[in-house]
Amino acid sequence: MSTITPWQVLESRYLVRKHWLNVREDRVKTGRGTIIDEFHVLEAPSWACVVCVSHEQELILIRQYRHGAREVTMELPAGVIESDETAEAGARRELREETGYVAERWIHLVTLNPEPSRHTHRAHCFVALDARPDHGQALDLAEQVEVVRVPVARTLQLVQSGQVDHAVHVAALLLARSTNLV
């Protein structure tokens, strides 16, 4: 049993309140009694990602521009979970919207804290097996997404070469591979 004491929030106020991001400033007392006057927490919606494998044993990935990194990246299909849906429903919707694929079998792989020190959101990772194209993409106006098909046998190469470098997506790919799901 741990002897670590959770922090106590003494005061809290929002510095930024936007649709996709809130920045909260907390005044806290640590478990050891230290007062931190300005501890900043980022509140963002939780999201889901999908390690998708087609009938042909190909990973279904996407390529898109990411403004934070200012580069085009290769990633797993992923997106924000809407307030009225479960994590799996959000994963299914994002896969369909971004790639046009649907899958027969779904497995919850893991739920991760991408940055537990200062962020509140969770990343829900799924494996979708026996996927097939069902219709075209249904992208938002701000999205430009290319579908990329890569043989499952190249999973480790994608990670080791840095072609996929989103940390949560790397973790999901490696976990799916190590548990023989892909």
Sequence and secondary structure as in RCSB ss.txt:
>XXXX:A:sequence
MSTITPWQVLESRYLVRKHWLNVREDRVKTGRGTIIDEFHVLEAPSWACVVCVSHEQELILIRQYRHGAREVTME
LPAGVIESDETAEAGARRELREETGYVAERWIHLVTLNPEPSRHTHRAHCFVALDARPDHGQALDLAEQVEVVRV
PVARTLQLVQSGQVDHAVHVAALLLARSTNLV
>XXXX:A:secstr
       EEEEEEEEEE SS EEEEEEEE TTS EEEEEEEEE   EEEEEEEETTSEEEEEEEEETTTTEEEEE
 SEEE  TTS HHHHHHHHHHHHHSEE SEEEEEEEE S TTTB   EEEEEEEEEEE S     TT  EEEEEE
EGGGHHHHHHTTSS  HHHHHHHHHHHHTT  
